[in-house]
Amino acid sequence: MTKRILTSVLVALAAISANAQNIQLHYDFGRHIYSEEKTRQNITATFEQFSADDLGSWYYFVDLDVDKDGVMGAYTEVSREFTIAPASESSSFAAHMEYDGGMGRGGSYQSAALLGGAWNGHNADFSTTYSVQAMYKQFFKQTKGPKGYASFQITGVWSTTFANKACTFSGFIDFWRGEKDNHHGKLVILTEPQIWWNVHPKVSIGSEVEISNNFIYNTKNDKTFFMNPTLAVKFNL
């Protein structure tokens, strides 16, 4: 499972505090739904941290995928944004730089660097926030594995808190150019909407559904579309 920090949520948090961090624990039902995913993780533990400064913001997260034998993989994304100019009182443009990579039991994941722009915004009380990013994406050659290639990525991120702050609906959607084994291009789609019940300012209970096409590596058949729900708890630190 790949999760991304909901940067639009953190934009709102940054208005209150220069730092925000949380831990999420997700029990994944995917291995019980699809025979193609019998080796999928049982649990994903995610640590996310965001910090703002005069120039923009830093963000990183680490995902640890766990099965009954222990940690089976780790994935991280690290990004830096530099605020360029306000577009209005409630939105601004930023330069976005990012590195993605990690490793599993079978070896390292193909890492990538991204560079582009972001349009970030919010409503008057920050209860609804959003971010749209358009980036050049460079996949790096692996010593034993796929060759490097140039790509692109478009990302949308959203969050809205409602019912007197009792509930939050948030998520992201990514589109990027991947490559098939024959090196022909393919459009990869990944989205992870989340719903949270905020039982306490520090604790939320909810669910995430990972919906993807051409994202999960499947050698058993030609199936490319998967929906993997989770049951989750989040602790704000």
PALO-824344 format. One record per residue (C-alpha): residue number from 1; x, y, z; residue in three letters. Coordinates in steps of 0.25 Angstrom, whole numbers, padded with zeros to 4 digits. Each point is the difference from the previous one (the first is absolute). Layout:
N
+-----+-------+-------+-------+-----+
:   n :     u :     v :     w : res :
+-----+-------+-------+-------+-----+
: NUM :     X :     Y :     Z : ALA :
...
+-----+-------+-------+-------+-----+
This chain:
237
+-----+-------+-------+-------+-----+
:   n :     u :     v :     w : res :
+-----+-------+-------+-------+-----+
:   1 :  0000 :  0000 :  0000 : MET :
:   2 :  0005 :  0014 : -0003 : THR :
:   3 : -0005 :  0011 :  0008 : LYS :
:   4 :  0003 :  0015 : -0002 : ARG :
:   5 : -0001 :  0011 :  0010 : ILE :
:   6 : -0013 :  0008 : -0003 : LEU :
:   7 :  0008 :  0013 : -0002 : THR :
:   8 : -0012 :  0008 : -0001 : SER :
:   9 : -0004 : -0004 :  0014 : VAL :
:  10 :  0014 :  0004 :  0005 : LEU :
:  11 : -0001 :  0014 : -0007 : VAL :
:  12 : -0012 :  0002 :  0010 : ALA :
:  13 :  0008 : -0005 :  0011 : LEU :
:  14 :  0012 :  0009 : -0003 : ALA :
:  15 : -0009 :  0012 :  0002 : ALA :
:  16 : -0001 : -0004 :  0014 : ILE :
:  17 :  0013 : -0007 :  0002 : SER :
:  18 :  0014 : -0001 : -0007 : ALA :
:  19 :  0000 : -0015 :  0002 : ASN :
:  20 : -0010 : -0011 : -0001 : ALA :
:  21 :  0002 : -0015 :  0001 : GLN :
:  22 : -0008 : -0013 :  0001 : ASN :
:  23 :  0001 : -0015 :  0001 : ILE :
:  24 : -0010 : -0008 : -0008 : GLN :
:  25 : -0003 : -0015 :  0002 : LEU :
:  26 : -0008 : -0007 : -0012 : HIS :
:  27 : -0005 : -0014 :  0000 : TYR :
:  28 : -0001 : -0004 : -0015 : ASP :
:  29 : -0011 : -0009 : -0005 : PHE :
:  30 :  0006 : -0001 : -0014 : GLY :
:  31 :  0007 : -0014 :  0002 : ARG :
:  32 : -0014 : -0006 :  0004 : HIS :
:  33 : -0007 :  0006 : -0012 : ILE :
:  34 :  0009 : -0003 : -0012 : TYR :
:  35 :  0007 : -0013 : -0002 : SER :
:  36 :  0010 :  0008 : -0008 : GLU :
:  37 :  0004 :  0007 :  0013 : GLU :
:  38 :  0002 : -0012 :  0009 : LYS :
:  39 :  0014 :  0006 :  0004 : THR :
:  40 : -0005 :  0014 :  0003 : ARG :
:  41 :  0003 :  0006 :  0013 : GLN :
:  42 : -0009 : -0002 :  0013 : ASN :
:  43 :  0003 :  0014 :  0006 : ILE :
:  44 :  0006 :  0013 : -0005 : THR :
:  45 :  0006 :  0009 :  0010 : ALA :
:  46 :  0003 :  0014 : -0005 : THR :
:  47 :  0007 :  0012 :  0007 : PHE :
:  48 : -0002 :  0013 : -0006 : GLU :
:  49 :  0007 :  0014 :  0003 : GLN :
:  50 : -0002 :  0014 : -0005 : PHE :
:  51 :  0007 :  0013 :  0003 : SER :
:  52 : -0002 :  0014 : -0005 : ALA :
:  53 :  0010 :  0011 : -0001 : ASP :
:  54 :  0002 :  0014 : -0006 : ASP :
:  55 :  0003 : -0006 : -0014 : LEU :
:  56 : -0011 : -0011 : -0001 : GLY :
:  57 :  0000 : -0014 :  0007 : SER :
:  58 :  0006 : -0013 :  0001 : TRP :
:  59 : -0007 : -0013 :  0001 : TYR :
:  60 :  0003 : -0015 :  0001 : TYR :
:  61 : -0007 : -0013 :  0003 : PHE :
:  62 :  0005 : -0015 :  0002 : VAL :
:  63 : -0009 : -0012 : -0003 : ASP :
:  64 :  0003 : -0013 :  0007 : LEU :
:  65 : -0007 : -0012 : -0006 : ASP :
:  66 : -0001 : -0011 :  0010 : VAL :
:  67 : -0005 : -0015 : -0001 : ASP :
:  68 :  0000 : -0011 :  0010 : LYS :
:  69 :  0016 : -0002 : -0002 : ASP :
:  70 :  0003 :  0015 :  0003 : GLY :
:  71 :  0003 :  0012 : -0009 : VAL :
:  72 : -0001 : -0004 : -0015 : MET :
:  73 :  0003 :  0014 : -0006 : GLY :
:  74 :  0002 :  0014 :  0003 : ALA :
:  75 : -0003 :  0012 : -0009 : TYR :
:  76 :  0003 :  0015 :  0001 : THR :
:  77 : -0003 :  0013 : -0006 : GLU :
:  78 :  0007 :  0013 :  0003 : VAL :
:  79 : -0004 :  0013 : -0006 : SER :
:  80 :  0003 :  0015 :  0001 : ARG :
:  81 : -0009 :  0012 : -0005 : GLU :
:  82 :  0005 :  0014 : -0002 : PHE :
:  83 : -0012 :  0010 :  0000 : THR :
:  84 :  0001 :  0009 : -0012 : ILE :
:  85 : -0011 :  0009 :  0000 : ALA :
:  86 : -0014 :  0001 :  0006 : PRO :
:  87 : -0011 : -0001 : -0011 : ALA :
:  88 : -0011 :  0005 :  0009 : SER :
:  89 : -0002 :  0002 :  0015 : GLU :
:  90 : -0004 : -0015 :  0001 : SER :
:  91 :  0010 : -0006 : -0010 : SER :
:  92 :  0014 :  0000 : -0004 : SER :
:  93 :  0010 : -0006 : -0010 : PHE :
:  94 :  0012 : -0008 :  0004 : ALA :
:  95 :  0012 : -0007 : -0006 : ALA :
:  96 :  0000 : -0015 :  0004 : HIS :
:  97 :  0012 : -0010 :  0001 : MET :
:  98 : -0002 : -0014 :  0004 : GLU :
:  99 :  0008 : -0013 :  0002 : TYR :
: 100 : -0008 : -0014 :  0000 : ASP :
: 101 :  0007 : -0013 :  0003 : GLY :
: 102 :  0001 : -0012 :  0009 : GLY :
: 103 :  0002 : -0015 :  0001 : MET :
: 104 : -0007 : -0014 :  0002 : GLY :
: 105 :  0005 : -0014 :  0002 : ARG :
: 106 :  0002 : -0002 : -0015 : GLY :
: 107 :  0009 :  0012 : -0001 : GLY :
: 108 : -0001 :  0015 : -0001 : SER :
: 109 : -0012 :  0008 : -0006 : TYR :
: 110 :  0003 :  0008 : -0013 : GLN :
: 111 :  0003 :  0014 :  0006 : SER :
: 112 : -0004 :  0013 : -0007 : ALA :
: 113 :  0002 :  0015 :  0001 : ALA :
: 114 : -0011 :  0010 : -0003 : LEU :
: 115 :  0001 :  0015 : -0003 : LEU :
: 116 : -0012 :  0009 : -0003 : GLY :
: 117 : -0010 :  0010 :  0005 : GLY :
: 118 : -0011 : -0001 :  0011 : ALA :
: 119 : -0013 :  0009 :  0001 : TRP :
: 120 : -0004 : -0001 :  0015 : ASN :
: 121 : -0013 :  0006 :  0006 : GLY :
: 122 : -0010 :  0000 :  0011 : HIS :
: 123 : -0014 :  0006 :  0004 : ASN :
: 124 : -0001 :  0011 :  0010 : ALA :
: 125 :  0001 : -0009 :  0013 : ASP :
: 126 :  0009 : -0010 : -0006 : PHE :
: 127 : -0010 : -0011 :  0001 : SER :
: 128 :  0001 : -0003 : -0014 : THR :
: 129 :  0014 :  0000 : -0007 : THR :
: 130 :  0005 : -0005 : -0013 : TYR :
: 131 :  0013 : -0001 : -0008 : SER :
: 132 :  0003 : -0003 : -0015 : VAL :
: 133 :  0014 : -0004 : -0005 : GLN :
: 134 :  0005 : -0001 : -0014 : ALA :
: 135 :  0014 : -0006 :  0000 : MET :
: 136 :  0011 : -0006 : -0009 : TYR :
: 137 :  0004 : -0014 :  0005 : LYS :
: 138 :  0013 : -0007 : -0002 : GLN :
: 139 :  0001 : -0015 :  0003 : PHE :
: 140 :  0014 : -0004 :  0003 : PHE :
: 141 :  0007 : -0013 : -0005 : LYS :
: 142 :  0001 : -0012 :  0009 : GLN :
: 143 :  0013 : -0008 :  0001 : THR :
: 144 : -0009 : -0013 : -0002 : LYS :
: 145 : -0013 :  0005 : -0005 : GLY :
: 146 : -0007 :  0010 : -0009 : PRO :
: 147 :  0007 :  0010 : -0008 : LYS :
: 148 : -0002 :  0015 :  0003 : GLY :
: 149 : -0010 :  0008 : -0008 : TYR :
: 150 : -0006 :  0014 :  0000 : ALA :
: 151 : -0015 :  0001 :  0004 : SER :
: 152 : -0010 :  0010 :  0006 : PHE :
: 153 : -0009 :  0001 :  0012 : GLN :
: 154 : -0013 :  0008 :  0003 : ILE :
: 155 : -0005 : -0001 :  0014 : THR :
: 156 : -0012 :  0006 :  0007 : GLY :
: 157 : -0002 :  0000 :  0015 : VAL :
: 158 : -0012 :  0004 :  0008 : TRP :
: 159 : -0006 :  0000 :  0014 : SER :
: 160 : -0013 :  0005 :  0006 : THR :
: 161 : -0004 :  0000 :  0015 : THR :
: 162 : -0015 :  0000 :  0003 : PHE :
: 163 : -0010 : -0003 :  0011 : ALA :
: 164 :  0006 :  0010 :  0010 : ASN :
: 165 :  0014 : -0006 : -0003 : LYS :
: 166 : -0005 : -0014 :  0003 : ALA :
: 167 :  0003 : -0006 : -0013 : CYS :
: 168 :  0011 :  0002 : -0011 : THR :
: 169 : -0001 : -0004 : -0015 : PHE :
: 170 :  0014 :  0000 : -0006 : SER :
: 171 :  0008 : -0006 : -0011 : GLY :
: 172 :  0009 :  0001 : -0012 : PHE :
: 173 :  0000 : -0004 : -0014 : ILE :
: 174 :  0013 : -0003 : -0009 : ASP :
: 175 :  0001 : -0001 : -0015 : PHE :
: 176 :  0014 : -0004 : -0006 : TRP :
: 177 :  0006 : -0007 : -0012 : ARG :
: 178 :  0006 : -0013 :  0004 : GLY :
: 179 :  0006 : -0010 : -0009 : GLU :
: 180 : -0004 : -0015 : -0004 : LYS :
: 181 :  0010 : -0011 : -0001 : ASP :
: 182 :  0001 :  0003 : -0015 : ASN :
: 183 :  0004 :  0014 :  0003 : HIS :
: 184 : -0013 :  0005 : -0005 : HIS :
: 185 : -0007 :  0011 :  0008 : GLY :
: 186 : -0012 : -0002 :  0009 : LYS :
: 187 : -0008 :  0010 :  0008 : LEU :
: 188 :  0000 : -0003 :  0015 : VAL :
: 189 : -0011 :  0004 :  0009 : ILE :
: 190 :  0000 :  0000 :  0015 : LEU :
: 191 : -0010 :  0006 :  0010 : THR :
: 192 : -0001 : -0002 :  0015 : GLU :
: 193 : -0013 :  0007 :  0005 : PRO :
: 194 : -0001 :  0000 :  0016 : GLN :
: 195 : -0011 :  0002 :  0009 : ILE :
: 196 :  0003 :  0003 :  0015 : TRP :
: 197 : -0009 :  0001 :  0012 : TRP :
: 198 :  0008 :  0010 :  0009 : ASN :
: 199 : -0003 : -0006 :  0014 : VAL :
: 200 :  0010 :  0009 :  0007 : HIS :
: 201 :  0009 :  0011 : -0005 : PRO :
: 202 :  0012 : -0010 :  0001 : LYS :
: 203 : -0008 : -0012 : -0005 : VAL :
: 204 : -0008 : -0004 : -0013 : SER :
: 205 : -0006 : -0013 : -0004 : ILE :
: 206 : -0003 : -0003 : -0015 : GLY :
: 207 :  0002 : -0007 : -0013 : SER :
: 208 :  0008 :  0002 : -0013 : GLU :
: 209 : -0002 : -0006 : -0013 : VAL :
: 210 :  0011 : -0002 : -0009 : GLU :
: 211 : -0005 :  0000 : -0015 : ILE :
: 212 :  0010 : -0002 : -0011 : SER :
: 213 :  0001 : -0004 : -0014 : ASN :
: 214 :  0014 : -0004 : -0006 : ASN :
: 215 :  0006 :  0002 :  0014 : PHE :
: 216 :  0001 : -0014 :  0006 : ILE :
: 217 :  0010 : -0010 : -0006 : TYR :
: 218 : -0008 : -0012 : -0004 : ASN :
: 219 :  0006 : -0011 : -0008 : THR :
: 220 : -0012 : -0010 :  0002 : LYS :
: 221 : -0009 :  0005 : -0010 : ASN :
: 222 : -0004 :  0013 : -0007 : ASP :
: 223 : -0007 :  0007 :  0011 : LYS :
: 224 :  0004 :  0014 :  0002 : THR :
: 225 : -0011 :  0007 :  0009 : PHE :
: 226 :  0000 : -0003 :  0015 : PHE :
: 227 : -0008 :  0006 :  0012 : MET :
: 228 :  0007 : -0002 :  0013 : ASN :
: 229 : -0008 :  0005 :  0013 : PRO :
: 230 :  0006 :  0001 :  0014 : THR :
: 231 : -0004 :  0002 :  0014 : LEU :
: 232 :  0009 :  0011 :  0006 : ALA :
: 233 :  0003 :  0008 :  0012 : VAL :
: 234 :  0008 :  0013 :  0000 : LYS :
: 235 :  0007 :  0007 :  0012 : PHE :
: 236 :  0004 :  0015 : -0001 : ASN :
: 237 :  0013 :  0002 :  0007 : LEU :
+-----+-------+-------+-------+-----+
